[in-house]
Amino acid sequence: MAKLLTHKWLLLALLIASLAGRMLLTNQHFYTHDDIQVFRVNEFINCFKDGQIPCRWSANLGKGYGYPWFNYYPPMIYVVPSLLYLVGFSIVTSLNLFMFLTFLLAAWSIYALVKELLDREDLACFASALYTLYPFHATNVFVRGVYAENLAWSIAPFILLLIYRQLKSNKFQKLLPALFALIYLTHIISSFVLTGLAFAWATLLIFVYQKSLFKN
């Protein structure tokens, strides 16, 4: 219990995120603008069952004629729900649970970034609440149904954090390229935007820490 209390601000941030995404803790499907995600997960699961790894061809899309959807759409949004389905959850529950976890991931990632920057857990919790409750996340999940975009921006603060650590310490962060690859395997448009944002962030940090960088 004492160890948990040392992370009370992080726990509070995760609690706020849980409340924000609580409506996803259901086995019921809700309608969105892009209301075909459940069907796509089902097609991805069929790829697993057919031994088609990596998944490229959907046999039932394209009005039953088949469609190479997974050739050009990043697969990560379908991988985790498919794995959850294979361990016993329904397709709808798997997708809802995965989206609920993105709320927690967003809260954790921005908390970690702000805590590192300001060395203040209370401000990190406040920033986490603002980021999690920002209408962008709720709109993506509950209205637009762009789950991949929501996942990408839940991961994004971790990338900014690792860039900060690398330029501050001048030590290579091994996880950084892996997270960048994960973004590109999640949502193409977000990956382009985040690449530009990461470049601008890195440029700013180079000016801030240029003396220590040149000394090393």
Stockholm file with secondary structure:
# STOCKHOLM 1.0

chainA/1-216         MAKLLTHKWLLLALLIASLAGRMLLTNQHFYTHDDIQVFRVNEFINCFKDGQIPCRWSANLGKGYGYPWFNYYPPMIYVVPSLLYLVGFSIVTSLNLFMFLTFLLAAWSIYALVKELLDREDLACFASALYTLYPFHATNVFVRGVYAENLAWSIAPFILLLIYRQLKSNKFQKLLPALFALIYLTHIISSFVLTGLAFAWATLLIFVYQKSLFKN
#=GR chainA/1-216 SS CHHHHTTHHHHHHHHHHHHHTGGGSSSCCCCCSSTTHHHHHHHHHHHHHHTCSSCCCBSSTTTTTCBCHHHHSCSHHHHHHHHHHHTTCCHHHHHHHHHHHHHHHHHHHHHHHHHHHHCCHHHHHHHHHHHHHSHHHHIIIIIICCHHHHHHHHHHHHHHHHHHHHHHHTCCCTHHHHHHHHHHTTCHHHHHHHHHHHHHHHHHHHHHSHHHHHHC
#=GC SS_cons         CHHHHTTHHHHHHHHHHHHHTGGGSSSCCCCCSSTTHHHHHHHHHHHHHHTCSSCCCBSSTTTTTCBCHHHHSCSHHHHHHHHHHHTTCCHHHHHHHHHHHHHHHHHHHHHHHHHHHHCCHHHHHHHHHHHHHSHHHHIIIIIICCHHHHHHHHHHHHHHHHHHHHHHHTCCCTHHHHHHHHHHTTCHHHHHHHHHHHHHHHHHHHHHSHHHHHHC
//
